[in-house]
Structures are given as structure tokens and as C-alpha cells.
Amino acid sequence: MYLFSDGFDGEYSVSADLAKGGWYSLNSFANITFSATSGRFGGGAVSMANNVSGNSMFTPIPSNIAALASTTANYAMWLYRAGRPGGNVFWLNMVGTSIMGSGNGTGFNSSGQLVGQNGPTLWSNTNICDGTWHWIEISYPGVGGFQQVLTWIDGSTAGRTGNTGVVSSAPGALSGAVMFPADATPIVIDDFIVFNDDADQTGDLTSSSMPLGGTNTQGRAGLRCSTSRPFAAGSNTAWTPDSGANYARVNEAVADDDTSYIEATASGTNDTYAFNLVLQTVNNPLMCVVKARHMNPDAGTINMRGLAYNGTLGASTSRAAKAAYSVNGYPLFRDPNANTWTLARANACEFGVGIP
């Protein structure tokens, strides 16, 4: 199941804005820097250094996904680091009921190779601390014991190990990951995706989808998350804006919550908007995700879903809105006519939100 992604493009101005994008930090993103121009493709990215587990950047799992039957954790991202560490440096950990303890991290060794902390176990023979971007995919399957980790670097199988570290002894505990590079050399992250194995719609991401960026999957050598915001009204304008046009109340670069908004309570209420899609790829999209920051201020349950509209209405899986503002991604793996996405089909659609 798709859980979260971030291309870091067009949504942030400074590192503190990451909180409005759904990220979480225990220390207000200290030692974490957002840059609008340092990304893999010249857009935004985040860099981090000199962190420990208490000074961390957590990958969010949407709050309206209540419980996960699978504790398989799958991550993919562009990663950049200029220089090998002097020793083992660990920077990515899974989060279950609590941050996993010593022996369960992912990091680099002094040769710049990907390693698991338990041992440490060598996960690849490739130096990924060589001052160039690498597309990294990691799958941590299973709970309650040590099982195989699967890794891919730049689309190729990098290695397998029998030492994962335990996520949790109980299903439903997986809530995300935490990144905390421990030395002074920054790592830079772009186009981050996290998902598990609880597929809930046709085409959804699972570990069997990996490698997402492999050259054996539709010619991709690595993925790119492109971000776009509404620029004009669409064909469905059933939500009520606080003022002005609907699309103009939801297209701010950094979410302003109650300053500008649209609202609705009735079932069947849909809003869609016109987009200038910035699809920076020569391949067809893997998915289109409607990312919405929303809340339910009332006592009753209101479900939300992402929409695509091309004369026919297509919708994602719906999920209950929570009482506090939170960022939620609604992935659509097929167009409104149940076709796989192409660039032309994506650009022919309006996108928005609705109450089923």
C-alpha cells in the first residue's frame, strides 16, 4: 500500500515548512536543511547531518491509516553523499511501537557501501558515498525475527541479508522510519517514497513492485516525484470556499490551514481543479497522487478520497479525516477509465478531493 511520498518541490521555503508537509521532528528540524535547488533534478531536497535519534526527521505515515496488517516496510529515494565515512554511520531506521534500538539500522561503512547495523551486514558492494546521486530501494520484510532485507541500487539488485532487525512482534506497529545521520557529512534525500504490503487497490505498490526504478521495469533507472498545484477551476466545484474561487483557496505553496480553505460535509461532494502537470519524465507515470491537508472539526465521521476527472470520475480508496490537520496522500494507479497512466492521460485529467 502506498503510504507517503515527497518530491520536495514547490511545497517548502525553509526546513520548518516540512511540518506542513507531514514530516515530524523532535527538535524543530535542527541540523536539517531544505534547499529549493539541490535536488536530483535541480528542484528541492533535504539534507541532514550531525543528528542522533532524538534529533531526527521522521517519515510520516498518514494518520488516517489506522492499523497496518503488514509490517513489511519498503523505502525508495534518491540519495547523495560526498565522501565515505571513517567508520559505520547509520542514517535510516524503522519505527514500530518505538524507535528500533541498536542493531537494526541502515547505513554506510567506511567503503561507502550500504550495510545493516546488525553485524554489521554488508548489503551491497557499491560505493554510494561517491558524490553522485544514487536511486536506493530497501525492503524490510517480516516481523518477530531476523529475515531477509532486499536492496536495489540504481535499479540493480544490490544484495540480500538474513539480518533485518525486528520491526515488532505485533502486526500494525509499523508507523514509519526515522533518519538521523550521525556524522558531519550531510546526506541529501530527494523523491522519497514509503509503502507496505497491504495493497488496497489495483496497481498499488507492494514489495513485489520492486525495483520501482529498475531498468527492467518500464525502462526506469530511478523515479521522479513531480509536484503541481491547481491553477484554474475544474468541472466540479461543490465545496464551499471561505472566499473567492475554490482552486485559489487550496493552491498555496505552504499550507496555511484555516487562513484559506474549502469545506464540505455532504456525501457526494466533489471538487476538481485544472493543473499544469510538471511531469519531468520520459516514461509514463507510475501513479498520480492527490496530496491534501485536511481536518474534520465535527464529531461524526467524514471520509475523504482523491479524485481524477476527464469527463468520467475516478477515485482513490477513501479514508476517514482526522480531527486535527494532517497531510494525506490519495494515490490513483489507474485513470478514470481504468487504464494505466500515460503522460497524455494524466495531462487530460483534473484532480481534486471528494466525500464519497
Secondary structure, 3 states (H helix, E strand, C coil): CEEEEECCCCCCCCHHHHHHHCCEECCCCCCEEEECCCCCCCCCEEEECCCCCCCCEEECCCCCCCCCCCCCEEEEEEEECECCCCCCEEEEEEECCCECCCCCCEEECCCCCEEECCCCEECCCCCCCECCCEEEEEEECCCCCCCCEEEEECCEEEEEECCCCCCCCCCCCCCEEEECCCCCCCEEEEEEEEECCCCCCCCCCCHHHCCCCCCCCCCCCCCCCCCCCEEEEEEEECCEECCCCCHHHCCCCCCCHHHCCEECCCCCEEEEEEECCCCCCCCCCCCEEEEEEECCCCCCCCEEEEEEECCCEEECCCEECCCCCEEEEEEECCCCCCCCCCHHHHHCCEEEEEEC
